[in-house]
Structures are given as C-alpha cells and as structure tokens.
C-alpha cells in the first residue's frame, strides 16, 4: 500500500505513542489524519502543528455509539491504526480484584476488535487499505508482572490473525506490530533495553508499504521472537522470574 495521500485514522492519538504515529504519517506523505481520543481537548496542540492535515475526532473505543459516530464521519479512511491501549502492571493472581483485567480486555482486545468491525466495510469501499494493530511481543509469552495485560494482548494477537483471514478477500492488509519495551511514559519504570517510539512507528508503516503482516521493532523483540521459535518453554521460564510486586 502506498502511504502518499492516504487517509489514516489513529486511535489513542494523545497517548505516549500516538504523537509519533501522527508524525510518522505526516513524514510519509499521508493526505489526511484523523487523530482520535476520548477528550479532544488533549489533541489541540497536536492539531495545531498541521491543522490542514490533522483533524481531531472524539472517540471512545469502548463505546459502540462513539465508534459508530466516528465511522459515519470518517468514511474516506483507508488506513486504520489501532494504537489505543492501557496497561495496569497487574498480576493475574496478585491483583486485588478483576477490575484491571476487565479494563485491559475491554480496551486492548474488545475495543480494538470493535474498531476493526466498524471500519472493515469502509476499507472495503475505499479499495481494501490496511489495519495496523499495536501489539507487543508479550502477546506471545506472558510476563507475570503484567500478567493480565499480556493475556489481553494475546487475545488481540489471536484476533488480529482472525481478522486478517476474514478481510483477505477484500484486499485489506492486517499488520501486527510487536515491539518489546517501548521508551514511553508507560514503561518509565522498566529497565533497558527500550526501543524508540519513532522506530516502532517507522517499522510499522514500512510493513504497510511492504505488505508485511507481523513486525518486531527493536532488538529486544527480535531476539525474543527468535527465541520463541527455537525454545518457547525456556523463554516462558525466564520471564516467570519477573513476578508482580506484592
């Protein structure tokens, strides 16, 4: 897919990675960008950088009415970037209750799925286009310190494969972006190595151009992906040492 003059929609545009997606899209020559967030006031400074290209859209991906309104307004989209997500740093058993796990599933999995469902018909009308789902290498192996987040992202990874299969006939590319630790505020308490947000975006957009379905930005993700192919149980046992803080 060519990015020049494409029309992109980015969820979670006000988040730690959101601004980098907007910048990367602009640098790629995209013609229009719908920057989405639950509170569009948080997008004012972002829109001000290029008001001719960037449009702020109020969107809550956990609300069906909000999604329907966005889909009705953004009928020219041919590149959907599902960037919105949430991380609570909670274990599965250590967590005091299921509230964090439910929210992570609601946003990371069900919200992303709802966006895919709403915009699949739009992408079809506009020639197929592409969907980019922002995942993590931890979608493929659980880090117990973030156990419920990993489980939600694992569900999203599986969903990405299923959506990819269902939309193949309409010519829609579905890309899963699976970095390791990204250097944003969400990971400020995590040790290095960390991959630069701009690199995550660059590799994600290049995957769209090249038609690559799964991409692993950064050395950490690439090494883990290789290790998961050669000895997945060893990777599981190594990460099993990183338990939730009690």
Beta strands, then each sheet from edge to edge (+ up, - down):
strand 1: 7-10
strand 2: 32-37
strand 3: 54-58
strand 4: 79-82
strand 5: 130-134
strand 6: 173-177
strand 7: 214-215
sheet 1: 3+ 2+ 1+ 4+ 5+ 6+ 7+
end
